[in-house]
Amino acid sequence: MTMQAGTMQAGFAGLNLPDLQLRAGDDILPVTRLAADEDPCTGQAFADIPVASDADVDAIVAAAKAALRDPAWRDLVPLARERLLHRFADAIEADIQRLAALESLDTGKPVAIAEAVDIPAAVAWLRTYAGWPSKLAGRAGTLAATPGGYHVYTRREPIGVVAAITPWNFPIVLAMWKIAPALAAGCTLVLKPAPETPLSALRLAEIAREVGFPPGVFSVATGDGRTGAALAGHPDVAKVAFTGSTATGQAILAASVPAIKRVTLELGGKSPSIICADADLSLAIPQAAMGCFFNTGQVCYAGTRLYVHRSVYDQALEGIAQVGAAQRIGPSGDRASQLGPLISARQHDKVSGFVDRAHRAGIERVGGDIALPEQGHYFAPTVLRDVSPDAEAAREEIFGPVLAATPFDDLDEAIALANDSAYGLAAHVWTRDLATAHSAAARIEAGTVFINCIMVADPAFPFGGFKQSGLGRENGMEVLDAYLEPKSVVVAL
């Protein structure tokens, strides 16, 4: 890695970047190609990151496969694995300020949010799964239909080498959604972070070495889409855990077919939010606003389709627009910032294109213009009103702070609108009526339905999507099945 002098935000002056050398176990790999790492708040590159070649991926996966079979990891008793995972969590927690700065510099999200949300969430996930190794037992039983004397039991064995491919919106959090259960299950893991946001992943690898993980148990392969494809298609990778776009997830699923790899896919979303006539608007308005605008709309399960009962429609839209306009938009190094920029110029062009086409189609925007910093990929919170169900803004995942709003007259209509999507990741409902709440939750086609709340992700319950929003589940005890192979043992007595 090489630094590009004079391009780092003043708020991060003196920040030491992690050791960006590619490693296969303890062996440092020669760097053949570098890619620029850009600060979205300035649009300027501040570092060059190694791009792992196909040969590098081979070496890294080989080290992970060797570590899987090495007694130093394979024979580590469950309680010792738990202690190691807790040491990992302790070290991350002790490094919170540096990790938050790295995350903010890479993503553009305000450093105060990274410190309060992202790094503590990663620690919480790791601590939750650190308690599982000693509980991952099989079971003993008897055969149901076969006569004779047999002793029968099951084992739960690690699935093997895991490739974790993660996006740029919540790099450390979504990486830990995969790292924690995989290592708890006894797998080895190669993490491929998004090319836009490699820093926190590389720092995690440094910390893992420091706390005593055997070489090859947890590795990072930085690079681009070609690197990810080489990793996902590698014959010695037993499972791919991916979070990202639906299109890339489809490609990973297709690549998994020849080897019949295990695959978990957490993909795109166009999540609906429903504000009923009886909703507490003092709660629903700010939550619906930040359910779309948080992290500058770069959230897979953001509530980007808003359906509001006609009786409160205008009031809700005006209130949401005011919440958006009140957000302090600024650089990630400024602790007063509440929203940062979009991740890249490419993403800014994509989001701008959606809004421009909506305007040309006659869709109105609620509220006035919002002042933005002159430098960087900033985009103002935007509320579009009276968006028809077949409009592009109502159907496509924009992945920016753009809310498409539509009125409804009764709950059946709202649920039909909510379900009219190729996606089914999450949904939100605001109502004071319990019958309405539970009826809507049962009828909405989504992996998670939030009632009178938003974005309550937690390691205790499963997360994933219906339809084109994914395959399998992350989090909860359910995710452990994705990293374990059940084996039946039948012994004739």
Secondary structure, DSSP 8 states (H G I E B T S, - for coil): -EE-TT-S-GGGTT--------EETTEE-----EEEEEETTTTEEEEEEE---HHHHHHHHHHHHHHHHSHHHHT--HHHHHHHHHHHHHHHHHTHHHHHHHHHHHH---HHHIIIIIHHHHHHHHHHHHT-GGG----EE--SS--S-EEEEEEEEE--EEEEE--SSSHHHHHHHHHHHHHHTT-EEEEE--TT--HHHHHHHHHHHHHT--TTSEEE----HHHHHHHHT-TT--EEEEES-HHHHHHHHHHHTTTT-EEEEE----EEEEE-TTS-HHHHHHHHHHHHHGGGG--TT-EEEEEEEGGGHHHHHHHHHHHHHHS-B--TT-TT-SB---S-HHHHHHHHHHHHHHHHTT-EEES------SSS-----EEEES--TTSHHHHS---SSEEEEEEESSHHHHHHHHH-SSEESEEEEE-S-HHHHHHHHHHS-SSEEEES------TTS-B--EETTEES-BSTGGGGGGGEEEEEEEEE-
